[in-house]
């Protein structure tokens, strides 16, 4: 599992983010405080406070992590 901080501070970003990760057959969780939601759920994402950065847990094989991180680069907060 890999955890990165992401920012989804607009509706368009949320839509494109969900479209990108649904291409992968792995589990993605967004963690904000004590809430953990499925990152592939648009309704779930909109239930979070999107003004702050959110932790994204990627449950994928180590061999796939780099490819996924490259895809998610526009959303990752350094």
ABEGO torsion letter per residue (X at the ends): XBBBBBBBABAAAAAAAAAAAAABABBBBBBBEABBBBAABAAAAAABBAABBBBBBBBBBAAAAAAAAAAAAAABBX
